[in-house]
Each structure stands twice: as C-alpha cells, then as structure tokens.
C-alpha cells in the first residue's frame, strides 16, 4: 500500500526504521493496547470477587475507553507538534499509578476513577504510536510491524495473566499489568524524541476542517469497531458461558495472537504491493463472520477457531484502515489519531450496549450477529475510497514506468 505524502512540513523517514525503532513501536503498541486486550480478564475477576453486574462492568469498561478516546481527541489537533517519547512517559506514569492503586481497591466508585486514569494514559500512548508511525514513509507498514511485536508479547501474557489471577486474584492481575506497563514505557524510549512539526503552529491544525474522504474513513472506522469490539470486554464471559475456563480461554487467545502476529508480518512485508480494496474487503468479511460465531457456537474448539479468525482478521483490517487514513491526511497524523479515538469511542458505547443487552436477554448470543452487520456496512462504506486509492496507485506506477 502506497501512502501518499502528507503536508510537506511533516518529516518523513525512508522506511520503517532500524530494529530499535520497530521494538520501540512494538513496546508503544503493547503499552497502548494492554487495556483493550486484558481488561476482559479484570472484568471476569471483578465480577467473580465482588459480584458486579454486567451493566456495572459495561460502564466500567466504557469509562476506560471513553477516557482513552478523550485523550486522543484532545491530542489530535496538536499531534504534529508533540514528542512521541514524552507522550509515552506521561502515559506510563498515569497507567502504572492507576493499576497499582486499583489493586488495593474494593469498591466500585474508586475502581471507576482508576479507569479514567488508565484510559487517558492508553490514549496518550496510542497518540505517541500514531505520531511515530506518521514520521515514516510507510506508516501502515510500521503499524503492522509494531502489531506483530505486540502480538508475540501478548501471546505470552495471555498464558501468564490467567495463572496470576488463579493464584493472586484480580489484585494480582492489576499489579502484573502495572509491571508490564512499566517495562513497555521504558522500552518505548526508542521512539523519537522530536516532534514531526517542531515549528508548526498548533492553531492551524486545530482549525483545519475534515474533507469528505476523511469523514468516510472515520465513519468506516466507527462502524467497524462498534460492530467488532462490542463483545470484546466480555469475551472471557462469553467463553465462560459455554464452560471454557479462564485458563483455557487464555490459551485460545494466545494461539490467536500468534496467528495475528504472522498475519501482520506478512502484511508489513507485502503492504506496498497489495490491492487495498480487495484485501480489506476479504479481511472485514472474515471478521464479520467470526464475530457472529463467537457468541453463537456451543463448543470450545469452535470458539477457539472463531477467536483465531477474529483476531487475525481484525489486526489486518485495523492497520489497513489506518493506512487509508494516512493516505488522505494532510496534517501529519491527525486523521490517524482521530480514527483511533473514534475506535475507542465506539468500543466504549458498544461495551455499554453489550452489558445492557446481556443483562436484558440473559446472555451474549445476539451480540455477535449484530456486530457482523456493522462490519459489513463498514466495508461497504470504505470501498469507494479504497478503490480510488488503488487506481491512483496503479496510475502512479504506470507513470513511473513510462518515465523510466
């Protein structure tokens, strides 16, 4: 996938960067997505220990993701004037403090406040990631490489965190996640210290409006993430409903993340040569089918295969959508940050809706099929823009060949 050059004042590298940079991006990716991937274990642990209801846990999860989105909406207009490394340091302090504090809490209200802090920290970390990727010539390739590193790490965490929970309870899981955030924040020191636009007036970026293509990207991201991630915070509970233990779920999740890593390695290597429209269409339809299967299958093995298909296709769709965002962006990363913020906003609304639906119907069965519908609509929404980018890439290649 060819990513067009944004505003000329944005500094771009010539590739995804050296190994240290990719490791830094991987650490930033892991730091930013700890909450998205492992809050499901915390929800299960809190419900088991304190008897919180699905609606309470939906609100708890929504609070974190709304705070996550708020941080990214706040940062987006000024993203090109900020330092990725500094953003990561502030993010790490917030997340570690909140997770350690939550380990000692026993009531709902203080735990809810802790999610505001972690969410804001995760949002700053994701902003740092998008900014660092936007400084490179092929941001989607960098995002894919970072996700590949992240998924290898998360495969190990999926094996270990349920064991920590079994021995030390939900407090032990909070403490373990705080320790992991510390490590990832230190490793993310490999991110650039300088901003993309050190001399740029942030007011100019703030006042710039969004074009039709940019709104199309945001709409597609909103539909895709609302549909695919509504069940995510309750995934462990959905598995529990068909008698899959937390440890077994962790093994399934670990296998799914390994497959996702392989998929992102392939995507990073082939992104520049892929037809964006057809690749995204295939991935989003697989993800849609997997969404439906996750809440309708009745056997552990079928759930495991659905989870593998869901994870691997989701982590293809997301960097492709971000690649489209970078392609049409003229502000040096603002649209990518806004896209990620929209993702978190819609996930938070989806988690609340899932909690209400599950409590009203006594289960999660209808969540997956409804998510499938939103995923399909997302694919239809982005298709015209993706096709146009494919045509533009093909014409540019023909012009280069003719000039040669």
C-alpha positions, 0 to 999 in steps of 0.5 A, spaced: 500 500 500 502 506 497 501 512 502 501 518 499 505 524 502 502 528 507 503 536 508 510 537 506 512 540 513 511 533 516 518 529 516 518 523 513 523 517 514 525 512 508 522 506 511 520 503 517 526 504 521 532 500 524 530 494 529 530 499 535 525 503 532 520 497 530 521 494 538 520 501 540 513 501 536 512 494 538 513 496 546 508 503 544 503 498 541 503 493 547 503 499 552 497 502 548 493 496 547 494 492 554 487 495 556 483 493 550 486 486 550 486 484 558 481 488 561 476 482 559 480 478 564 479 484 570 472 484 568 471 476 569 475 477 576 471 483 578 465 480 577 467 473 580 470 477 587 465 482 588 459 480 584 458 486 579 453 486 574 454 486 567 451 493 566 456 495 572 462 492 568 459 495 561 460 502 564 466 500 567 469 498 561 466 504 557 469 509 562 476 506 560 475 507 553 471 513 553 477 516 557 482 513 552 478 516 546 478 523 550 485 523 550 486 522 543 481 527 541 484 532 545 491 530 542 489 530 535 489 537 533 496 538 536 499 531 534 504 534 529 507 538 534 508 533 540 514 528 542 512 521 541 517 519 547 514 524 552 507 522 550 509 515 552 512 517 559 506 521 561 502 515 559 506 510 563 506 514 569 498 515 569 497 507 567 502 504 572 499 509 578 492 507 576 493 499 576 497 499 582 492 503 586 486 499 583 489 493 586 488 495 593 481 497 591 474 494 593 469 498 591 466 500 585 466 508 585 474 508 586 475 502 581 471 507 576 476 513 577 482 508 576 479 507 569 479 514 567 486 514 569 488 508 565 484 510 559 487 517 558 494 514 559 492 508 553 490 514 549 496 518 550 500 512 548 496 510 542 497 518 540 505 517 541 504 510 536 500 514 531 505 520 531 511 515 530 508 511 525 506 518 521 514 520 521 515 514 516 514 513 509 510 507 510 506 508 516 501 502 515 507 498 514 510 500 521 503 499 524 503 492 522 510 491 524 509 494 531 502 489 531 506 483 530 511 485 536 505 486 540 502 480 538 508 475 540 508 479 547 501 478 548 501 471 546 505 470 552 501 474 557 495 471 555 498 464 558 501 468 564 495 473 566 490 467 567 495 463 572 496 470 576 489 471 577 488 463 579 493 464 584 493 472 586 486 474 584 484 480 580 489 484 585 494 480 582 492 481 575 492 489 576 499 489 579 502 484 573 499 489 568 502 495 572 509 491 571 508 490 564 506 497 563 512 499 566 517 495 562 513 497 555 514 505 557 521 504 558 522 500 552 518 505 548 524 510 549 526 508 542 521 512 539 523 519 537 524 524 541 522 530 536 516 532 534 514 531 526 512 539 526 517 542 531 515 549 528 508 548 526 503 552 529 498 548 533 492 553 531 492 551 524 491 544 525 486 545 530 482 549 525 483 545 519 476 542 517 475 534 515 474 533 507 469 528 505 474 522 504 476 523 511 469 523 514 468 516 510 474 513 513 472 515 520 465 513 519 468 506 516 472 506 522 466 507 527 462 502 524 467 497 524 469 497 531 462 498 534 460 492 530 467 488 532 469 490 539 462 490 542 463 483 545 470 484 546 470 486 554 466 480 555 469 475 551 472 471 557 464 471 559 462 469 553 467 463 553 465 462 560 458 461 558 459 455 554 464 452 560 471 454 557 475 456 563 479 462 564 485 458 563 483 455 557 480 461 554 487 464 555 490 459 551 485 460 545 487 467 545 494 466 545 494 461 539 490 467 536 495 472 537 500 468 534 496 467 528 495 475 528 502 476 529 504 472 522 498 475 519 501 482 520 508 480 518 506 478 512 502 484 511 508 489 513 512 485 508 507 485 502 503 492 504 506 496 498 504 491 493 497 489 495 490 491 492 487 495 498 480 494 496 480 487 495 484 485 501 480 489 506 474 487 503 476 479 504 479 481 511 472 485 514 468 479 511 472 474 515 471 478 521 464 479 520 463 472 520 467 470 526 464 475 530 457 472 529 460 465 531 463 467 537 457 468 541 453 463 537 457 456 537 456 451 543 463 448 543 470 450 545 474 448 539 469 452 535 470 458 539 477 457 539 477 457 531 472 463 531 477 467 536 483 465 531 479 468 525 477 474 529 483 476 531 487 475 525 482 478 521 481 484 525 489 486 526 489 486 518 483 490 517 485 495 523 492 497 520 489 497 513 484 502 515 489 506 518 493 506 512 487 509 508 487 514 513 494 516 512 493 516 505 488 522 505 491 526 511 494 532 510 496 534 517 501 529 519 497 524 523 491 527 525 486 523 521 490 517 524 489 519 531 482 521 530 480 514 527 483 511 533 479 515 538 473 514 534 475 506 535 475 507 542 469 511 542 465 506 539 468 500 543 466 504 549 458 505 547 458 498 544 461 495 551 455 499 554 450 496 549 453 489 550 452 489 558 445 492 557 443 487 552 446 481 556 443 483 562 436 484 558 436 477 554 440 473 559 446 472 555 451 474 549 448 470 543 445 476 539 451 480 540 455 477 535 450 477 529 449 484 530 456 486 530 457 482 523 452 487 520 456 493 522 462 490 519 459 489 513 456 496 512 463 498 514 466 495 508 461 497 504 462 504 506 470 504 505 470 501 498 469 507 494 475 510 497 479 504 497 478 503 490 480 510 488 486 509 492 488 503 488 487 506 481 491 512 483 496 507 485 496 503 479 496 510 475 502 512 479 506 506 477 504 506 470 507 513 470 513 511 473 514 506 468 513 510 462 518 515 465 523 510 466 
